[in-house]
Amino acid sequence: MRRAKKYHTITDIVGTVYCEQKVVFDRERGDARPLEVRAKAAAGTFEHLRFQVEGQTRAAIDRRCFIATAIYGPDAAETNFLRAWRDRVLMPAMAGRLFVRAYYAVSPSLVPLLCRSRCAATAVRAGLNALLRLMGMPR
């Protein structure tokens, strides 16, 4: 006996737009698509999941936020908020990715200056605090 699916795939849902009856037949009599088509669909689903997991993993691993780390610390709420903002707002857009690339190129050379100069670190902290308020970081 064939085990019934417990969920609807996006393919099933989209399929109803084209042929509602086909979805009903597939449910009742099994998937009639050729093996090659089913294999390609499964490979596409796998690649989608791999891409999704890879993106989540990269975000968890990419903890770079050089200036905020030097000012607030590596696990501070402010640093984590800026990282999340980078991933959520900047990285999806081409201009944002270019900005992040430029930041990664320049900021590591600025961190030693911030560590040596209390005045520079205080000024940058004030600027970052103002930016965080504008970005809506909860206090």
C-alpha contacts under 8 A as a table, 3 or more apart, distances in Angstrom:
res1	aa1	res2	aa2	distance
4	A	27	R	7.48
5	K	8	H	7.43
8	H	11	T	7.96
8	H	12	D	5.89
8	H	13	I	6.74
9	T	12	D	5.11
9	T	13	I	6.45
10	I	13	I	4.98
10	I	14	V	6.03
11	T	14	V	5.20
11	T	15	G	5.81
12	D	15	G	4.95
12	D	16	T	6.54
12	D	23	V	6.55
13	I	16	T	5.47
13	I	17	V	7.37
14	V	17	V	5.46
14	V	18	Y	7.27
15	G	18	Y	5.35
15	G	19	C	6.00
15	G	20	E	6.84
15	G	22	K	7.77
15	G	23	V	6.71
16	T	19	C	5.10
16	T	20	E	4.19
16	T	21	Q	7.69
16	T	22	K	7.74
16	T	23	V	6.39
17	V	20	E	6.63
19	C	22	K	5.43
19	C	23	V	6.96
20	E	23	V	5.45
20	E	24	V	6.69
21	Q	24	V	5.07
21	Q	25	F	6.21
22	K	25	F	5.01
22	K	26	D	6.02
23	V	26	D	5.09
23	V	27	R	6.18
24	V	27	R	5.14
24	V	28	E	6.23
25	F	28	E	5.07
25	F	29	R	5.65
25	F	30	G	7.21
26	D	29	R	5.35
26	D	30	G	4.60
26	D	31	D	4.83
26	D	32	A	6.74
27	R	30	G	5.72
27	R	31	D	7.39
33	R	37	V	6.24
33	R	38	R	6.33
34	P	37	V	5.37
34	P	38	R	6.39
35	L	38	R	5.08
35	L	39	A	6.05
36	E	39	A	5.08
36	E	40	K	6.24
37	V	40	K	5.15
37	V	41	A	6.18
38	R	41	A	5.06
38	R	42	A	6.13
39	A	42	A	5.09
39	A	43	A	6.11
40	K	43	A	4.98
40	K	44	G	6.10
41	A	44	G	5.06
41	A	45	T	6.22
42	A	45	T	5.07
42	A	46	F	6.12
43	A	46	F	5.02
43	A	47	E	6.13
44	G	47	E	5.11
44	G	48	H	6.16
45	T	48	H	5.12
45	T	49	L	6.32
46	F	49	L	5.19
46	F	50	R	6.09
47	E	50	R	4.93
47	E	51	F	6.04
48	H	51	F	5.18
48	H	52	Q	6.22
49	L	52	Q	5.02
49	L	53	V	6.14
50	R	53	V	5.21
50	R	54	E	5.95
51	F	54	E	5.05
51	F	55	G	6.15
52	Q	55	G	5.25
52	Q	56	Q	6.38
53	V	56	Q	5.10
53	V	57	T	6.00
54	E	57	T	5.05
54	E	58	R	5.98
55	G	58	R	5.12
55	G	59	A	6.22
56	Q	59	A	5.19
56	Q	60	A	6.27
57	T	60	A	5.07
57	T	61	I	6.13
58	R	61	I	5.10
58	R	62	D	5.77
59	A	62	D	5.23
59	A	63	R	7.56
59	A	87	D	7.06
60	A	63	R	6.98
63	R	83	R	7.17
64	R	83	R	7.71
65	C	68	A	5.69
65	C	69	T	5.86
65	C	79	T	7.00
65	C	82	L	7.66
65	C	83	R	6.58
66	F	69	T	5.17
66	F	70	A	6.21
66	F	104	Y	7.98
66	F	107	S	6.29
66	F	108	P	6.25
66	F	111	V	6.83
67	I	70	A	5.08
67	I	71	I	6.16
67	I	107	S	6.48
67	I	108	P	7.76
67	I	110	L	7.62
67	I	111	V	6.03
68	A	71	I	5.01
68	A	72	Y	5.61
68	A	73	G	6.94
68	A	74	P	7.75
68	A	78	E	7.45
68	A	79	T	5.37
68	A	82	L	7.79
68	A	128	L	7.97
69	T	72	Y	5.42
69	T	73	G	4.39
69	T	74	P	4.64
69	T	75	D	7.78
69	T	76	A	7.90
69	T	79	T	6.16
70	A	73	G	5.79
70	A	74	P	7.60
70	A	111	V	6.47
70	A	114	L	7.29
70	A	115	C	7.18
71	I	114	L	7.82
71	I	121	A	6.60
71	I	124	V	7.80
71	I	125	R	6.33
72	Y	76	A	5.90
72	Y	78	E	6.87
72	Y	79	T	6.57
73	G	76	A	5.45
73	G	79	T	7.09
74	P	79	T	6.57
75	D	79	T	6.53
75	D	80	N	6.58
76	A	79	T	5.24
76	A	80	N	6.30
77	A	80	N	5.13
77	A	81	F	6.00
78	E	81	F	5.06
78	E	82	L	6.25
78	E	132	L	7.62
78	E	137	M	7.94
79	T	82	L	5.19
79	T	83	R	6.24
80	N	83	R	5.02
80	N	84	A	6.11
81	F	84	A	5.14
81	F	85	W	6.11
81	F	137	M	7.15
82	L	85	W	4.97
82	L	86	R	6.09
82	L	132	L	7.98
83	R	86	R	5.04
83	R	87	D	6.29
84	A	87	D	5.10
84	A	88	R	5.91
85	W	88	R	5.08
85	W	89	V	5.45
85	W	90	L	7.00
86	R	89	V	5.59
86	R	90	L	4.86
86	R	91	M	6.12
86	R	100	V	7.78
87	D	90	L	6.09
87	D	91	M	5.22
87	D	92	P	7.48
88	R	91	M	6.53
88	R	92	P	6.96
89	V	92	P	6.35
89	V	93	A	7.46
89	V	96	G	7.48
90	L	93	A	5.83
90	L	95	A	7.54
90	L	96	G	4.01
90	L	97	R	6.06
90	L	99	F	7.87
90	L	100	V	7.40
91	M	94	M	7.29
91	M	96	G	5.52
91	M	97	R	5.01
91	M	100	V	7.68
92	P	96	G	7.15
92	P	97	R	7.34
93	A	96	G	5.09
93	A	97	R	6.24
94	M	97	R	5.11
94	M	98	L	6.26
95	A	98	L	5.10
95	A	99	F	6.22
96	G	99	F	5.00
96	G	100	V	6.17
97	R	100	V	5.02
97	R	101	R	6.10
98	L	101	R	5.05
98	L	102	A	6.20
99	F	102	A	5.13
99	F	103	Y	6.08
100	V	103	Y	4.92
100	V	104	Y	6.10
101	R	104	Y	5.13
101	R	105	A	6.27
102	A	105	A	5.03
102	A	106	V	6.21
103	Y	106	V	5.26
103	Y	107	S	5.53
104	Y	107	S	5.73
104	Y	108	P	6.87
105	A	108	P	6.97
106	V	109	S	5.91
106	V	110	L	6.89
107	S	110	L	4.98
107	S	111	V	6.39
108	P	111	V	5.45
108	P	112	P	7.72
109	S	112	P	6.49
109	S	113	L	7.70
110	L	113	L	5.36
110	L	114	L	6.52
111	V	114	L	5.05
111	V	115	C	6.24
112	P	115	C	4.99
112	P	116	R	6.19
113	L	116	R	5.15
113	L	117	S	5.94
113	L	120	A	7.56
114	L	117	S	5.29
114	L	118	R	6.87
114	L	120	A	5.75
114	L	121	A	4.90
115	C	118	R	7.12
115	C	121	A	7.16
117	S	120	A	5.30
117	S	121	A	6.27
118	R	121	A	5.07
118	R	122	T	6.08
119	C	122	T	5.15
119	C	123	A	6.26
120	A	123	A	5.13
120	A	124	V	6.14
121	A	124	V	5.15
121	A	125	R	6.00
122	T	125	R	5.05
122	T	126	A	6.21
123	A	126	A	5.17
123	A	127	G	6.29
124	V	127	G	4.99
124	V	128	L	6.03
125	R	128	L	5.06
125	R	129	N	5.96
126	A	129	N	5.10
126	A	130	A	6.27
127	G	130	A	5.20
127	G	131	L	6.21
128	L	131	L	4.91
128	L	132	L	6.00
129	N	132	L	5.08
129	N	133	R	6.27
130	A	133	R	5.15
130	A	134	L	6.32
131	L	134	L	5.04
131	L	135	M	6.13
132	L	135	M	4.97
132	L	136	G	6.26
132	L	137	M	5.48
133	R	136	G	5.13
133	R	137	M	5.71
133	R	138	P	7.97
134	L	137	M	7.71
